[in-house]
Amino acid sequence: MLHATLFASLISVEELFRVAQRINAQIYKPVEIYTALGVFFLIVCLPINIFAHWFKLKYTRNLSER
């Protein structure tokens, strides 16, 4: 669900890449800029994914046979 709502969120991937391209046009260091963008994206998304997975495990039933 996170990935489906991420593109409709206030900080979308397209907007992040547009800002990174503007910064890259001024300071030509694409490796550092896009690496920072990827790290920022992970810092934002990873805790949300972990929290959602924890909620899923805690509040859903396990219907598999044991």
N, CA, C and O atoms as a DFTB+ gen file, in Angstrom:
264 C
 N C O
     1  1       0.830      -1.188       0.000
     2  2       0.000       0.000       0.000
     3  2       0.876       1.253       0.000
     4  3       0.511       2.276      -0.579
     5  1       2.031       1.161       0.654
     6  2       2.923       2.319       0.704
     7  2       3.337       2.738      -0.700
     8  3       3.349       3.927      -1.018
     9  1       3.671       1.773      -1.532
    10  2       4.126       2.101      -2.874
    11  2       2.988       2.676      -3.718
    12  3       3.233       3.504      -4.595
    13  1       1.777       2.259      -3.475
    14  2       0.641       2.783      -4.221
    15  2       0.333       4.217      -3.808
    16  3      -0.079       5.025      -4.641
    17  1       0.524       4.540      -2.542
    18  2       0.212       5.884      -2.092
    19  2       1.404       6.817      -2.170
    20  3       1.248       8.034      -2.073
    21  1       2.598       6.258      -2.345
    22  2       3.791       7.083      -2.386
    23  2       3.766       8.046      -3.561
    24  3       4.168       9.202      -3.432
    25  1       3.299       7.574      -4.699
    26  2       3.297       8.415      -5.889
    27  2       2.243       9.515      -5.813
    28  3       2.330      10.498      -6.549
    29  1       1.278       9.373      -4.962
    30  2       0.258      10.391      -4.791
    31  2       0.529      11.255      -3.565
    32  3      -0.279      12.120      -3.231
    33  1       1.627      11.038      -2.908
    34  2       1.920      11.775      -1.680
    35  2       2.440      13.167      -1.992
    36  3       2.642      13.523      -3.153
    37  1       2.653      13.947      -0.948
    38  2       3.142      15.308      -1.127
    39  2       4.569      15.325      -1.664
    40  3       4.900      16.158      -2.507
    41  1       5.406      14.427      -1.190
    42  2       6.770      14.323      -1.695
    43  2       6.807      13.094      -2.596
    44  3       7.021      11.977      -2.126
    45  1       6.600      13.307      -3.878
    46  2       6.574      12.178      -4.800
    47  2       7.974      11.920      -5.348
    48  3       8.868      12.758      -5.235
    49  1       8.138      10.761      -5.932
    50  2       9.427      10.388      -6.508
    51  2       9.787      11.323      -7.653
    52  3      10.940      11.728      -7.795
    53  1       8.802      11.660      -8.462
    54  2       9.051      12.564      -9.591
    55  2       9.539      13.928      -9.110
    56  3      10.453      14.506      -9.698
    57  1       8.939      14.432      -8.058
    58  2       9.352      15.721      -7.515
    59  2      10.761      15.660      -6.933
    60  3      11.540      16.601      -7.086
    61  1      11.089      14.552      -6.263
    62  2      12.437      14.393      -5.726
    63  2      13.472      14.367      -6.840
    64  3      14.522      14.999      -6.723
    65  1      13.191      13.648      -7.913
    66  2      14.126      13.603      -9.040
    67  2      14.251      14.965      -9.725
    68  3      15.338      15.329     -10.175
    69  1      13.167      15.711      -9.809
    70  2      13.223      17.041     -10.413
    71  2      14.127      17.964      -9.597
    72  3      14.925      18.713     -10.161
    73  1      14.004      17.909      -8.286
    74  2      14.862      18.724      -7.420
    75  2      16.310      18.279      -7.541
    76  3      17.215      19.114      -7.578
    77  1      16.539      16.970      -7.604
    78  2      17.907      16.461      -7.761
    79  2      18.499      16.908      -9.097
    80  3      19.687      17.224      -9.164
    81  1      17.707      16.940     -10.141
    82  2      18.206      17.399     -11.438
    83  2      18.534      18.878     -11.414
    84  3      19.510      19.304     -12.030
    85  1      17.730      19.672     -10.708
    86  2      18.038      21.107     -10.588
    87  2      19.340      21.323      -9.832
    88  3      20.165      22.146     -10.229
    89  1      19.523      20.588      -8.747
    90  2      20.769      20.701      -7.985
    91  2      21.942      20.233      -8.840
    92  3      23.013      20.840      -8.809
    93  1      21.750      19.169      -9.597
    94  2      22.800      18.644     -10.457
    95  2      23.167      19.633     -11.556
    96  3      24.319      19.671     -11.987
    97  1      22.214      20.428     -12.014
    98  2      22.502      21.432     -13.039
    99  2      23.392      22.539     -12.485
   100  3      24.192      23.117     -13.220
   101  1      23.259      22.840     -11.194
   102  2      24.081      23.883     -10.582
   103  2      25.429      23.343     -10.122
   104  3      26.463      23.960     -10.374
   105  1      25.424      22.218      -9.463
   106  2      26.638      21.597      -8.933
   107  2      26.747      20.247      -9.621
   108  3      26.008      19.323      -9.280
   109  1      27.635      20.114     -10.564
   110  2      27.687      18.880     -11.345
   111  2      28.408      17.787     -10.566
   112  3      29.603      17.559     -10.750
   113  1      27.660      17.116      -9.694
   114  2      28.139      15.950      -8.947
   115  2      27.000      14.938      -8.891
   116  3      26.383      14.757      -7.842
   117  1      26.717      14.276     -10.016
   118  2      25.533      13.414     -10.072
   119  2      25.598      12.211      -9.145
   120  3      24.571      11.808      -8.600
   121  1      26.772      11.628      -8.951
   122  2      26.862      10.440      -8.092
   123  2      26.488      10.802      -6.656
   124  3      25.706      10.098      -6.017
   125  1      27.042      11.890      -6.159
   126  2      26.752      12.299      -4.785
   127  2      25.295      12.716      -4.606
   128  3      24.669      12.394      -3.596
   129  1      24.764      13.429      -5.587
   130  2      23.383      13.926      -5.481
   131  2      22.386      12.781      -5.515
   132  3      21.477      12.726      -4.687
   133  1      22.547      11.856      -6.474
   134  2      21.595      10.757      -6.574
   135  2      21.783       9.733      -5.454
   136  3      20.826       9.064      -5.063
   137  1      22.992       9.608      -4.942
   138  2      23.202       8.753      -3.770
   139  2      22.494       9.342      -2.556
   140  3      21.839       8.619      -1.806
   141  1      22.625      10.656      -2.362
   142  2      21.927      11.312      -1.259
   143  2      20.416      11.186      -1.419
   144  3      19.698      11.008      -0.435
   145  1      19.934      11.278      -2.650
   146  2      18.505      11.110      -2.912
   147  2      18.046       9.707      -2.541
   148  3      16.998       9.537      -1.918
   149  1      18.830       8.703      -2.922
   150  2      18.478       7.325      -2.579
   151  2      18.497       7.078      -1.083
   152  3      17.619       6.396      -0.553
   153  1      19.498       7.633      -0.393
   154  2      19.581       7.476       1.065
   155  2      18.395       8.169       1.736
   156  3      17.801       7.625       2.667
   157  1      18.051       9.367       1.266
   158  2      16.900      10.083       1.815
   159  2      15.620       9.276       1.623
   160  3      14.798       9.174       2.533
   161  1      15.459       8.703       0.429
   162  2      14.271       7.906       0.136
   163  2      14.197       6.689       1.055
   164  3      13.119       6.352       1.544
   165  1      15.334       6.023       1.295
   166  2      15.359       4.879       2.207
   167  2      15.065       5.292       3.643
   168  3      14.346       4.595       4.360
   169  1      15.620       6.424       4.061
   170  2      15.380       6.906       5.423
   171  2      13.899       7.190       5.644
   172  3      13.374       6.962       6.734
   173  1      13.235       7.681       4.621
   174  2      11.806       7.978       4.747
   175  2      10.962       6.704       4.653
   176  3      10.047       6.510       5.454
   177  1      11.259       5.841       3.688
   178  2      10.386       4.698       3.395
   179  2      10.645       3.469       4.254
   180  3       9.701       2.764       4.610
   181  1      11.877       3.200       4.590
   182  2      12.191       1.970       5.307
   183  2      11.503       1.881       6.673
   184  3      10.917       0.841       6.974
   185  1      11.546       2.917       7.510
   186  2      10.828       2.807       8.790
   187  2       9.319       2.627       8.616
   188  3       8.680       1.924       9.399
   189  1       8.759       3.259       7.597
   190  2       7.321       3.117       7.359
   191  2       7.001       1.683       6.938
   192  3       6.015       1.105       7.397
   193  1       7.836       1.107       6.062
   194  2       7.623      -0.286       5.649
   195  2       7.776      -1.253       6.814
   196  3       6.988      -2.189       6.952
   197  1       8.777      -1.037       7.644
   198  2       8.993      -1.912       8.806
   199  2       7.817      -1.810       9.776
   200  3       7.341      -2.824      10.286
   201  1       7.354      -0.603      10.027
   202  2       6.222      -0.387      10.926
   203  2       4.959      -1.034      10.365
   204  3       4.196      -1.647      11.111
   205  1       4.730      -0.902       9.053
   206  2       3.552      -1.513       8.429
   207  2       3.633      -3.031       8.485
   208  3       2.621      -3.698       8.704
   209  1       4.829      -3.586       8.289
   210  2       4.999      -5.042       8.377
   211  2       4.744      -5.526       9.803
   212  3       4.116      -6.565      10.008
   213  1       5.226      -4.781      10.774
   214  2       5.002      -5.137      12.176
   215  2       3.507      -5.118      12.505
   216  3       3.000      -6.022      13.169
   217  1       2.804      -4.074      12.033
   218  2       1.354      -4.006      12.245
   219  2       0.651      -5.176      11.569
   220  3      -0.281      -5.749      12.133
   221  1       1.085      -5.531      10.378
   222  2       0.468      -6.640       9.662
   223  2       0.638      -7.942      10.438
   224  3      -0.310      -8.717      10.569
   225  1       1.826      -8.183      10.947
   226  2       2.060      -9.401      11.715
   227  2       1.281      -9.409      13.026
   228  3       0.813     -10.457      13.472
   229  1       1.148      -8.261      13.626
   230  2       0.489      -8.184      14.927
   231  2      -1.033      -8.290      14.823
   232  3      -1.664      -8.916      15.675
   233  1      -1.626      -7.690      13.799
   234  2      -3.079      -7.575      13.751
   235  2      -3.770      -8.431      12.693
   236  3      -4.975      -8.286      12.490
   237  1      -3.047      -9.313      12.020
   238  2      -3.718     -10.208      11.076
   239  2      -3.602     -11.634      11.550
   240  3      -2.686     -11.983      12.294
   241  1      -4.522     -12.445      11.121
   242  2      -4.519     -13.851      11.501
   243  2      -3.596     -14.655      10.602
   244  3      -3.443     -14.354       9.418
   245  1      -2.995     -15.660      11.167
   246  2      -2.216     -16.594      10.386
   247  2      -3.121     -17.783      10.055
   248  3      -3.444     -18.585      10.930
   249  1      -3.521     -17.889       8.805
   250  2      -4.470     -18.925       8.402
   251  2      -3.783     -20.162       7.819
   252  3      -4.452     -21.089       7.363
   253  1      -2.483     -20.173       7.835
   254  2      -1.772     -21.332       7.295
   255  2      -1.815     -22.491       8.290
   256  3      -1.936     -22.296       9.499
   257  1      -1.712     -23.696       7.744
   258  2      -1.719     -24.877       8.612
   259  2      -0.359     -25.024       9.288
   260  3       0.686     -24.731       8.707
   261  1      -0.408     -25.479      10.506
   262  2       0.847     -25.663      11.238
   263  2       1.140     -27.100      11.437
   264  3       2.159     -27.445      12.036
